[in-house]
């Protein structure tokens, strides 16, 4: 099938390789779906929200209350992910996986709060393994529901003040890159703030030495990251196309990759963010991101922005004439 897909790509009315990354994306999608006429159905982005106990140590310039305030912004349709999802016809769902706030039951939020945020990692592991497994199960459940409703391409976003700390630690532990290279400005720390953040996270990193990927995720991760990890693994199991966002979301992809390397076949990396740790994540995963827009917003915004390009990859493969039917001489034939 792979040979047939490349033959179709190469016989469209264009110079060989002239559509660059679009050709690679078209091949990947057709290969995953095992068809010469791939389709994208009911694209969705799931945004998981949760709080982090490590914020007690001043690792973020933002108070943790912003987590629940931003969730309300999602609900009211005013955030970046709302704007871009509407623009590109992507279904958006917001999941409360562990926000330290009581949302009204009648809000258009998926209520799956496991607990009110993770523990302070400086004092104890972020989660128990059991709690981490519960969070992963929520992510799996959410993906299955989308799949059962006809979705075959799904991306993930997040909201959680302090979650760049969790992502930095996961990158450090899984990749072996020095922690100093994994820690960045997050939501806008100055140099002094980054120094303090690195000091705190160094203490956390030295405090624990988990070995198994699940234990690493439980020790250093977040509820929303664990949910995304479970969601990624379920999407792979269902052979869906999976879209990766930025720094925090990709920490979930690294966690999932350590558990199941096969996820990479189904994953399209939407962009390379302006958070220095994300560049290392992409390097570790040998990923070739679609966009470089200096983004660092999170929420799944990179996924939403990349989606129309992914649509274009499928569209050219399905609708572009071949040389014979167009009666155009094929120079590269």
Phi, psi and omega in degrees: 000320181301319179297320179293323179296312180296325177299316179295316179301315186284346181256010171289162185282080181196156172298148183303125178076007189285347176263011170050233184297335177301324180292320178295319179293317178301316179298314182300314182294315179296324179292317178299316183275352179053054179207154175274354180231070183293154180227148173249122184241130171046063180301143182220149171235127176255124179252116181261134183237138178196158178261167186229127181295336182294345177296340177299340183264010176072033181276353178233145176285351184255139174290152185294343178301337180296333179303306183288329177295320178290326175300318177295325175296319175301314182300322182275359174080019188256359184271168179305317182294327175296314183299311184286326177294317177298316183302322188251012174067038181257131177290135182237129174232139180248127184243123172276103180263346182174043179278137181279065183193148179261105177278145176299140184296333185272002177288150178284060177239144172276113186273103179225037182297122178271316173200172187274064179092170178277169175284164175288112185297340178291337184253326181199163179305149182304318182215158165282162176300320180298317179296319178299318179295323177296318179296315178300323180295324176297315178300316178300315181300317182296320180291319179301320180297316179296317180299317181293339177268006174103002180286134174234006176218124190219142177232167186228142176229175184210162171213124179182106179301130182098356187283348173291334176294315178298316181296320179298317180293319179297317177300312181301311185290320183281324187264333185085000176296145178304140182301326180299332178276345183265342185262128180233199186281345179058236183280007176127032178294146171277182184300320178296321179294320178295320178299317178294316179301314180298320179298314180295313183291331175296319177298319179296313183299323181281345185281331187231152177220062178291153183251307184290144181307319179298319180292323176297314180298317180294321185289319189244351188274194176231163179300320180289327178290319177296321177296317177297321179300312177298321179296318179298314181297323179289319178298321177296316180301325181271003179059039174274162169278135188239128183252125181264141178262228189264217192300306184291314179300321182289337173296328175289324177293322177296318178299315179294321179299320179295334178271327183208093182300338181297346182298334185296330180299326184265356189261132171249124181270115192290324185197167171252121188275178180269006176269122191299329178295332181293324178299321178292323177300313180296322177297315181298321181273359183054043184266148178243094186290152181288316190239155169223095184241012183059034178285149169204035182272327186078210178071352188094011185296324178297323177298311182297322181289327182280338188304315180297332175291320177296320174302318181297324179297317179290320183295316181296323181294323183275332191243343182287136181292155171266171185296321183294312183292329180274353181055046176248134180291128183267106184297320187272006186293000000 
